[in-house]
């Protein structure tokens, strides 16, 4: 019998993760809301990964024992700067995420788009 699985795709503008990037964290999901989502995830072990976008860079974090993956933008990326008050967009390669379920294990790949 195969184990049920689920990838939770969030279509929110602000993924449930703290980034360390001031401008992103100021408008991100508040800590209390992230903890509430974590409590919901605790009741749903079939959720293997949380996938979201709109961070303008690839970021991986953890929430309630699950990987939270923010995919890069398909256009401009956000400069990695932990001290800047505003997010600067830069011309780094765009990208997207591809996920594969292999023998019950989930692998996520970030594919840059070059050219």
C-alpha positions in Angstrom: 0.0 0.0 0.0 1.5 3.3 -1.0 1.7 6.2 1.5 -0.6 9.2 0.7 1.3 12.3 0.0 0.6 15.9 -0.7 2.6 18.9 -1.7 1.0 22.0 -0.3 1.1 24.8 -2.9 0.5 28.2 -1.4 -0.7 30.8 -3.7 -0.2 33.6 -1.2 2.0 36.5 -2.0 4.0 35.9 1.2 5.2 32.3 1.8 5.2 31.1 5.4 8.9 31.5 6.2 11.3 34.0 7.8 14.0 35.0 5.3 16.3 37.3 7.1 15.8 39.8 4.4 14.2 42.8 6.1 12.0 44.0 3.3 10.5 40.5 2.8 10.0 39.7 6.4 8.2 43.0 7.1 5.5 42.0 4.7 5.7 38.3 5.2 3.4 36.0 7.2 3.6 37.0 10.9 5.2 34.6 13.3 1.9 33.9 15.1 0.3 33.0 11.7 3.3 30.7 10.8 2.9 28.9 14.1 -0.8 28.5 13.5 -0.1 27.0 10.1 2.5 24.7 11.7 -0.2 23.5 14.1 -2.4 22.6 11.2 0.4 20.8 9.5 1.1 18.8 12.6 -2.4 17.3 12.1 -1.7 16.4 8.5 1.3 14.2 8.1 0.6 13.6 4.4 1.9 17.1 3.6 5.5 16.5 2.6 6.5 20.0 1.4 5.2 23.5 1.2 5.9 25.2 -2.1 5.4 28.9 -2.7 6.7 31.7 -4.9 6.9 35.5 -5.0 10.1 35.8 -3.0 12.2 36.7 -6.1 14.8 34.2 -5.1 15.1 30.5 -4.1 14.8 30.1 -0.3 14.4 27.0 1.7 13.2 27.0 5.3 11.4 24.7 7.6 7.9 24.8 9.2 6.6 22.1 11.5 9.2 19.6 10.2 8.4 20.2 6.5 10.6 22.0 4.0 9.2 25.3 2.8 10.5 26.0 -0.6 10.1 29.5 -2.2 10.8 29.2 -5.9 12.8 31.9 -7.7 11.1 34.4 -9.9 10.7 33.8 -13.6 11.8 37.4 -14.2 14.1 39.4 -11.8 15.6 38.1 -8.6 15.9 39.9 -5.2 19.4 40.8 -4.2 20.5 38.9 -1.1 21.1 41.7 1.4 20.3 41.2 5.1 20.6 44.8 6.0 18.9 46.8 3.2 15.5 48.4 4.1 14.1 47.7 0.6 14.4 44.8 -1.8 16.5 45.5 -4.8 15.7 43.5 -7.9 18.7 42.3 -10.0 19.2 40.6 -13.3 20.2 37.2 -11.9 18.9 34.1 -13.9 15.2 33.4 -13.6 14.1 30.0 -12.6 11.4 27.6 -11.6 10.9 24.5 -9.4 10.2 21.0 -10.6 9.1 18.3 -8.1 9.4 14.5 -8.5 7.9 11.8 -6.3 10.4 8.9 -6.4 9.5 5.8 -4.5 7.6 7.8 -1.9 10.3 10.4 -1.5 9.9 13.9 -2.8 12.8 15.6 -4.6 12.6 19.3 -5.6 14.8 20.8 -8.2 15.4 24.4 -9.0 15.9 24.9 -12.7 17.6 28.2 -13.8 16.5 29.6 -17.2 19.6 30.8 -19.1 19.6 32.5 -22.4 
